[in-house]
């Protein structure tokens, strides 16, 4: 396994987030700012995540659940 693959799947020692979770959180924060602080619909977040990372809806939901983020449809 190369280093990139390693960092995608294993948590960082600094905060326990994987690279994928860090990207999801960044996109969530960016989208929330654009919406004036309102909640971000999961479908909107999923569309933005797909622009950066190839993942299924179920994978995104697992990452959100692991980070304690409640999704909306």
C-alpha positions, 0 to 999 in steps of 0.5 A: 500500500502506498502512502496516499492509500494509507492516509486515506483509510487510517486516522491521523494521530493528531485528531483521529480523522482520515483524509476522506473525513477531513475533505468531507468536513471541509466541504461541509463547512464551505457549503454551510458558509455559502448557505449563511450558516444554515444546515446543509442537505446531505444530497447537496453535500454528496454532490460536492463530495463527488466532485473531489472523491469517488464514493457511494452515498452509503460510504458518505453516510458512514463517514458522517455517522462516524464523525457524529454528523446528523444528515438530512435528506 
